[in-house]
Amino acid sequence: MLKEYKTVSSIAGPLMVVEGVEDAKYGHIVDIELGDGSMRHGQILQVDGKKVLVQVFEGTEGIDIDESKVRPLGKPLELGVSPDILGRVFTGIGVPSDDGPDIIPEKRLNINGSPINPYSRDYPNEFIQTGISTIDGLNPLVRGQKLPVFSGSGLPHDELTAQLARQATVLGDDEQFAVVFAAMGITFEAAQFFIKDLTDTGAIERAALFINLANDPAIERISTPRVALTAAEYLAFDRGMQVLVILNDMTNYCEALRQISASRLEVPGRRGYPGYLYTDLATIYERAGRVKGNQGSITMVPVLTMPEDDKTHPVPDLTGYITEGQIIMSRSLYRNNVTPPVDVMPSLSRLKDKGIGEGKTRDDHADVYNQLYAAYARGKEAQELATILGEAALSEEDQKYMKFANEFEARYIKQGYRENRSVYETLDLGWELLTMFEDAELKRIDKELIDKYMPKFRSSAGQNSE
């Protein structure tokens, strides 16, 4: 028989103080019965003797402290999991929100989980194809990697993440692939966009969506990524699937964390965020990876918007320390109608060399992306010079590199959100663009690879020019 306590002493924001509670434990959940018989739910945030601090998921508006009863359930927040979670849409705390039946759980798992033991980690070294050239060709995503997308307000990160969820796959016939999508603090329109996009394309059959809307309680936002990762851990490590987890938008998660921290009267850190923000983010990000002896993997793509496009803001700054690279979206490319507007120069996948090459993608992959980077960097310098001095002031060589940069942006970076390029199509496109240089100028590509691949593209380029 669960004990009930009618000893609520105070309420502040989404927090409630209950006194005289016996055997309370941090992280356990409680049921709250209001005077009118309705129920709300909460989680214990702090225990001080027999006094506990409870965060109320549905908010504290309308609660009468004299009439409310609090019932500790003696367990943490759990998610019921089974293979049936694929193809379904849930709230931010894992309650089905579509028209489907309730999930009959195979097991119930604590959503707090734990980071993967470093000793048990297996090194990420297998390629994931996203169908997006700027990622597959230049910043490859590897199974078990954490590769965030740094975006800004108004940039099309929703379209990019929907394309990732729709197109991402692993190369190999015997692999099962799944997507777990967690949305935090997004608008109703954005939620409907993701649901409709995945439903219309059939991609929802291999996806589980956990959606916390902007008008849902901020408290719920704290649990959403953990609920999603619990589902991903079940699919990856119990079911042996390759799972891509997309967390959109981690800035909204951090704002909720700051709001709760302020309600608890904690000493603020940089820009008002709690001092433990780094640790809190690490408990989320470090749940991704591969485990030795287990076929499954969790690959994570956190999406975060940088306030005022500031990379030094605490959320992108700390995320960069924990993750293995970043995909940065460019406002100037977006203004020039280049979509997805991925800024190639500052973007980086630190594990890209581990997931490419013969037997994984193709033997020319590393040399081609090195040459494309070098030529594009030179072309960007030429573009800047042309802006200052005018094109007529550029040397013939600079003009050639500027032309390459323009072509690279128009054909390689620019890609329809519905265009799914295989990694081989992306590599071939890179060779096509490089045909505007003589073989001797391709100093970053091995001569054997030039002899192997370039003749085919030079002949096709010659035919096209005729």
N, C-alpha and C positions, 0 to 999 in steps of 0.2 A: 504494500500500500504506500503510495507516494505521499509525502508530507506536503501540506499546503501552508503558506505563510501569508498572513494578512498584516504584514509589518512593513509596507512600503513607506519610507520616511521622506523621500524627496525625489523630484524629477528635474533634470536639467537637459534640455535638448532631447536627444534620442536615448539618454541614459537615465537609469532608475536605481536608486539605492534601496536595498532590502536588508533589514536587520534581523538578527536572531536566527540566521540560517545555519543549520548543522551539516557538517560533512560536505560543504560546497567545494567544488574544484574548478580551477581556471579552464575556460573553454567549453564547459558543459552547457547544455541548452536548458531553457525553462519554458513552461507554458504560463501565460498570464491570462487569467479570467477576469474580464471587466464586470462592472456592476450590472450591465445589461445582458450578461451571459455570453457575449462575443469573446473570441479567443485571439490572442496575439502571441508572438513567440520572441524569445530573446536568447542571448548568450552571455555567460558570465565572463566579464572582462577583468575583474580584480576581486581578490578575496583578502579581507583584513579581519582576521578572527572570525566572528560570526556575522560580520557586515560584508555584503557583496555588492558589486557594481555590475548592473545588467544593461547590455545594449539591446534595445527593442527593435526588431527587424522592421516592423510596420510603422514605427514612429510612436511617439507618446501623446500625440494630440488626442484630447478627449478622455484621457485616463483620470479617474477619480482615485486618489491614493487611499482614501478611507474604505472604498468598496472593492478594491482590486485584490485578487488572490494570486500568489506566485507559487508555482509548483515545479521544483527542480526535477529533471528527468534522470539525472545521474549518468548521463552519457554525452559525448560531444556531438556536434552536428554531423550527420551521416548522409551519404548518398547511396540509394539502392541502385545497384548496377546489374545489367544483364546485356546480352547481345542486342536486345530489343531497343536499346537507347539510340541506335543508329537510325536515321530517318526521322528523328523526333525533335521537337522544339520545347525547351524548358525555360522556366523563370531563372533568375540569377541564383536561386538557392536550390535548383534542381527539381522543382515541381512542374509536371507536364503542363504546358500552356497551349498546346494545339488541341485538336478535336480527337486525338487518339486515346486509347485506353490507358489506365494506370500501368506503370511498369511493375511486373512481378519480379522482385529482385532475386538474383542468384546469390548475392551477398550484399551486406551493407558495410560501407567503408567510411572511416573517419576522413573528413574532407581536408584536415590539416596535413595529412601525409607526412612526408619527411624528404629532405634532399637525398639524392642518391649517394651512397657511401663512395668516396673517391677511390677506395681500393677495389670496389666492385665495378667501377666504370670501365666501359670498353671505348676505345678511341673512335670518334666519328670518321668514317672513311668511305662511305658509299653515297653516290650521287642521287639527288632528288630532282626530277625534271619539273619545272614550273610552267614551261611554255612561254616564259617571258625572256627575251633575248638579253636584256641588261642584267638579269640575274643568272640565267643559265650560262651565258657566254662569258661574263666578266666577273661575277660574284657568286659562284656556284653555291647552292644550298646543299648541305651534307647531312645525312641521317644522324640525329642526335645533337645537331647544332642549335644554338640560340642566335638567330639573326634578326635583330629588330629593324623596323621601318621607322625612320625619323621623318615626320611630316610637319605640316603647319596648318593653321586654320584656313579653311577654304580650299586646300589642295585635295586632289581626288584619291585619298588613301582608302576610302571605302570601296571604290571601283577596283583598286589594285588588290585589296585583300579578298574581294569577291572573286576576282580572277584567279588568285592563288588557290582559294578554296575549291574552285570549279575545275582547275586544270592540273593541279599538282599531282604527281604520280611517281612511283618508283619503277625503274627499268627492271624487268624480270617477270616471267609469267606466273611464278609460284608465290608471289608476294601479295598479301592483303593490305590494302591501303585505306586509311580512314582519316577524316578531318573532324577535329573538335574545335568549334568556334565559340569564343566567349566575348560577348559585347557588354561593355560597361558604360552606363550613363549616356547611351545614344538616344536619338529621337525616335519617335514611333515611325516616322517616314523611313529613317535609315534601317530600322529593324525590318520593316516590310520589304525594303529593297533587298536585303540579304536573303530573307526567307523566300521571296518570289524568284530571285535570281537562281538560287540553288534548286528550288522546286521545278521551275520551268526547264532547267537543263538536265534534271534527273540526278544532279550531284548530291542532292539531299539524302539519297539512299545510303550513301556511305558517310554521312555527316551527322553530328549531334550538335545542336545549337543551344547555348545558354545565354539568355538575353536579359540584361538589366537595363530598363529604360531610364531616361533622364528624370522622370517624375517618380520613379521608385525610390524607396528609402536609401540614403547614402550608406547606411549600415549594411544593407544587402550587397552593395558594391564590393565590400571588403571580402565577402565570401565567394563571389562569382568566379574569379580565376582559380580559386582552390577547388571549387566544385568541378569546374571544367577539367582541371588537371587530374582530379581523382578519377573521372570518367576515362581520361586518356591513359592513366596508369593501368586501369583494368583492361582496356582494349590492347595495350601494348604488351604488358608483362604477364597477364593472365591468358590473353587470347593470341599473342604472338603477332600482332598487327603492326604495320608501320604507320604511326600516327603523327599528323601535322596539327599542332595546336596554334591557333591564331587568337591573340589577345588584343582586343581593340575597344577602348583606348586606355592605355595604362596611365595616361595623365589624369583621366577622370578617376581612376582608382586611387591615385596619389592624393587628389583633391579630397576624396572621401576620407582618406586616412588622416589628412591634415584637419578636417572638420571634426573627426572623432577625437583626435589628440587635443584640440582646443577645448572641446566639451569636457575632457578629463582634466583640464587645467595643467597639462604637461608643459614643461619648459620648451619653447619652440627652438628649432635649429634654423638652418639657412632658409630664407624666404618663408618662414613660418611652418615649414614642414617639420615633423618630429625628428629628433636626432637619430632615431633607429630606422629611418627610411631605407638606408642602404641594406641593413640586415633584413628588413621586411621584404624588399624586392628580391633579395638573394634567396629567401625561402620559397619564392615562387619560381624564379628562373632556374634554380638549381634542381628542380624536379624534372627537367628535361634531360635526355641523354640516352645512352645505351648501357645495358647491363651485361656483363660477361656471362656467357652460357645461355642467354635469352635471345630468341630470334627477333622480338619486338623492339621498337625504338620510339622515343618521343622527340620530335623536332619542333622547335618553338619559334614562332614569328610574332613577337610583341610589336604592336603598333602604338606609337605615341606622338601626340602633337606637341611641338615645341612652342611655348608661348612667345610671341614676337619673333618666331624663327630663331630663337636663341639656343645654340647648341650647348652653352654653358649653364643653362637652367638645370636645377638639381635633378629633375626626372631623366632627361636624356644623358646628363653627365654621369649619374650613378649607374644608369642602365648600360652605358658604354663600358664601364669597368667590369661588369659582371658577364656580359655577353661576348660573342665572338665575331665582332664586326658590326656593320650598320649599312642599311640602304637608305640614302638620303634623297628626299624629293626636292626638286628645284622649282622655285616660284617663277624664275625667269623663263625656264623651258615651258612651263605651263602657260605663261602669257604668250609664248610663241606657238601655242597649239601643238606642242610635242607631248604626247601622252603614251604610256605613263611617264610623267616628267621625272625620271630617275637621274639624279646628278651623278654621273659616272665617276668624276675625279675624286670626290671625297668619300664615295661609297667603298666599302671593303668587306670581303668575306675572309676572315683570318684562316679558315680551314679549307679554302678553295683548292689548294694544291693536293689535299688528301682525298678529294672525291672525284678527281678527273684523271684522264689519261687512258692509255690502251687498256681495254677490258672493263672500263667504267664509262667513259664517254668515247673519246677518240684520241689517237696519239698526237694530233696536232693542236689539241685544245690549249695547253699552257702557252705554247709559242704564239698562237694566234691572238690570245687575249693580251699578252705582253706587247705585241706589235700594235694592236689596236689602241691600247692605252697610250703608248708612246706617240703614235701618229696623232691621236685626238688631242693630247696635251699640247703638242706642237701647233696643231690647228687652232686651239683655243687662244694660244698666245698671239697667233696671227690675226684672229678675229679682234682681239683687244687692240692690237696695233692699228688695224684698219679703222676701228672706231675713232682712234685718236688722230691718225695721220691721213686716213683715206686709203682706199685700195690701191690707188695709183702709186703710192709711196712704197708698196710692198715689193720685195724681190719676187722673181718668178717662182722660186722654191716656196716662199712663204704663201704665195697665192695658191699654189698646188695644195699645200697643207690646209689652208683655209677652206678650199673647195672640198677637201676630204672631210673636214669637221662638219661642214654643212650637210654633206651627203650622209655622214654617219648619224647625225641627229635626225635627218628626215627619213632614213630607211632602217637604221639599226635600233636606235632608241625609240623612235616613234613606231607604235604598234597598236592595232586596235585592241580594245578590251575583250573582244571576242576572238581574237586571232591567237591560235595556239600553235606556236612553232616548236618543233622537236629540236633537241640540242644539235642534231646534225644539220637541220635547216639553218640554225643560228650560226654554226661554224662555217657553212657554205656561204652565207651572206657576208661574213667577215672576210673570206677570201675574195669574194666579188668586189668588195669595197677596196681591198688592197691592190687590185689590178691596176689602179691608177699610178702605182709606184713601180719603178724598175726592180727586178729581182735583187740587184746589188744594194738597193735602199732598204730592203727588209732585213735589217741587221739583227733583229731579235728572233728570227725564225731560222731553225736549222736548215742548211742547204738541202739536205736529203728530203725534208718535208716540202720545201719549195718545189723541188723537182718532181715530187710525188703528186702534189695537189694543184700547183699553179697552172700547168699547161692546160688543163681542162677549163679553168675559169678564164684564162686569157683567150682561148679559142672561142668560148661562148661570148665573151665581151666583144671580140672582133666581129663575130656574126651579128651581134645586136647593133653595132655601130654601122654596119653595112645596111 
